[in-house]
């Protein structure tokens, strides 16, 4: 038989040693395991531990996991801060809590990317002897619910208004940037600076671990009517897209604000006038605008064909299964389907079959304002990509 | 470049223990390694597979054969096309009543009107113009060939039985699939080994199953255990 290399301290049988010896085979096998098993497998032996902890393996596991995404439904305003996972179909199969998030004011999930969740919450402050929420600032956390790690980002610039957040990921796996729109304090008492003039944007980069101010921006994301903490945004195809309020009606979108990972801003027109029930989602790698027209009880689903010019294609227009007394509260897309959360129901719309199906999530039906995200398990660390020089057995710990 | 799929060409593969296996090219090129050898024109004589034992190679060939058969039987896309082509051919031949009649008339008028000729013409007409039975045949063929659902299941069951073997054989298959670059086999065996790991209920069981010794010091092991103490 071939040479057995320079001795394998941990393998008793030759045959399995051969398997481990072949590059990538063991990594491929392990990448099929759920993260919980992987964490346990770190204890098997040093070789397995080093392999599972390596950035290369983490990237590989993510690639595999991305093909098996599931929905997480999250009842915002739930003091127990529990995530409800829906694996294998349309039922809730597992519950997990946010790691390290006890004693916080209610969190909401801004987005989910590559197994990490970005969540925000107001901070507490004391006002007239009472503990209340400070609505001018938000705490931002990145957490990995399945490896039980969380990272609280450093505070951003002081803001007079509630900030808006958007998350971009890339360019490499496990790198991300957070864009934060805030309203700077008036710096000169003599000159009256309008709020519009004081609106600025800053960005947090996972590679620097700190905020840097970009400066004044002409537009700010509009606040979402149904998720008071968040603004509807989506990161797809290298850009973050937010809805911008129209001049006539602050509750309705007028156009779209974009920024790319290199921090270049732009705007895109909407394809058509929309109502306040309009959402941006990532549909199979393209930006999609899901616009519900309550009066007509239909939904239009548009796809942005060219990400540089505003060229929209109407992918489909279908009647909605709910009456106009119900309104759509949240929308998220996964593969070729769109998950709708309305006042009283949950629906999944299959774009290929043009078919609606209703879900029965009796567990969460009594909760209000549920949020849903498409989620995949991963081993990604909350504080970003590992520096290759510090790859070792111990993970860099976060709070 | 010999790249035709159904040339019926037979390749000779030699296992590590010097056994020769004759395998049809269409089956052997399920292996990317062998496919590359063939495309480079180096498939003269015998192709040596230095790391694959005959016992394993026999199984690998069986896998490849099954998958080639499966694709041929159930390639519904090309089946439909074939049926359509066949149908239109039949229609052209048999159902062009107008031109057939004309042709037979012309033929009849050309030749002498012998009894035997007329008979022949009639036979020809009846052979060619049997719309009913042709369509029936086509329908039956369609029904047989396009039962996609259960065929896929059948293949999955076959695959599961195939990989239900002792560990040493499984590892041998794994190494062979990797060496020969047979994606379908590699995927299935990888899944099988991953399932074995998933079924282990403790870290010690994983070690025992694969014959692995822990090389951690007690302190290191304690550190790792603590990190993940919330599991189970």
Interface residues (C-beta under 8 A of the other chain):
Chain A: X2 X9 X10 X11 X12 X13 X15 X16 X18 X19 X22 X25 X28 X29 X30 X32 X33 X34 X36 X37 X39 X40 X41 X42 X43 X44 X45 X46 X48 X49 X148 X393 X394 X395
Chain B: X51 X167 X168 X171 X172 X174 X175 X178 X190 X191 X193 X194 X197 X198 X203 X206 X207 X210 X211 X212 X213 X214 X215 X216 X220 X221 X223 X224 X225 X227 X228 X230 X231 X232
